[in-house]
Amino acid sequence: MKKRVLEKKLSELGWKFERHGSCHDVCTNGCISEFVPRHNEVKRRDCKKDYKKGGAQSALLKRRLSMEIEGRIWKEGKWWFVEISSLDVMTQSRTRKEVLLMVEDLIFEMIKSYFPGEEKGLKVTVTDGRKHTISMTTNNTKVLMALSLKRQREQSGSTVKEAAERLGSRSPNSYAQYERGMTNISIEKFEQLLIAANPSDHRRLRLI
């Protein structure tokens, strides 16, 4: 799909252009931000996302001293794609090396949009794994976890209050504090929060 056609469709659904990033354009509907690769043509797999609600699949999350998020990488025609389901995002480029750089830019722009100021000093590391996987981490684990929680809750269409209620609390702040990226989260707690954020999307977590 031509990028201008996608932009028109987004506009018809109530999305507005917010700003240019290095390699991605940031659009918003007032509540959620989406990140569109800056290519003249945006391939089918980027376009199939339902921008009314978003779409995510299961993902593998790992944690050493910091949390690593696994993504899927593959080639279709002349394009390379990376999908990071836990963050509900996908990007593309012409080569495998370039698409990994696109991932770094994408994560930087997402954190800049959701957590203004936290992009200062941020380091994003993307590692090319075997065959069809990549791993991604940052030097700010709290913000990365918060971003994942926020994106999953947005994808599910849940409010902060509803997520808090799934944790057994009547106070929205009992959940919201974790989405602000100011609280350290254990891997066990993070799993509970992910279920509260998006109970319909089941994922496996593991320590390595």
Sequence and secondary structure as in RCSB ss.txt:
>XXXX:A:sequence
MKKRVLEKKLSELGWKFERHGSCHDVCTNGCISEFVPRHNEVKRRDCKKDYKKGGAQSALLKRRLSMEIEGRIWK
EGKWWFVEISSLDVMTQSRTRKEVLLMVEDLIFEMIKSYFPGEEKGLKVTVTDGRKHTISMTTNNTKVLMALSLK
RQREQSGSTVKEAAERLGSRSPNSYAQYERGMTNISIEKFEQLLIAANPSDHRRLRLI
>XXXX:A:secstr
 BHHHHHHHHHHTT EEEEE SSEEEEE SS EEEEE  SB  HHHHTS TTT      EEEESSSEEEEEEEEE
ETTEEEEEEGGGTEEEEESSHHHHHHHHHHHHHHHHHHHSTTTTTT  EEEEE STTEEEEEES HHHHHHHHHH
HHHHHHT  HHHHHHHTT S THHHHHHHTT S   HHHHHHHHHHH TT   EEEE 
